[in-house]
């Protein structure tokens, strides 16, 4: 978190952040920030694409697709990091929240070789396909959340 804040501050103070390509944020933080956007929109499901140069979020239902570049992703993460801890633990653990589930999947994806990902996110499952052959399915069926993965053989 401190590193993200430092990078954003450096670009802001130098004024050339639009000219310098920022590094991609960790997938866990990217998916957490996008999950928080989903919590605000409250769709039944969403399509998320994360690549080396940004992310795309498309909800099913009302709303329109949102494209975020790397600098926008860092701004989104920083904006959502600042108020953390102001919600009670029960609120964050609520099963209908999107924010925490994609973050858990992002933690798994951060351990994989660098690649782009496409995710289908619903209230109780997340399906992930990677550009290098990664496939994962995360489900929450009332027990502990589990992610099932497959790598190309």
Secondary structure, DSSP 8 states (H G I E B T S, - for coil): -HHHHHHHHHHHHHS-TTTS------HHHHHHHHHHHHHHHT-SEEEEEEETTEEEEEEESSS--EEEEHHHHHHHHHHHHHTTTSS-HHHHH-TT-SHHHHHHHHHHHTTS-S--EEEEEESSEEEEEETTS-EEEEE-SSSS-EEEEE---
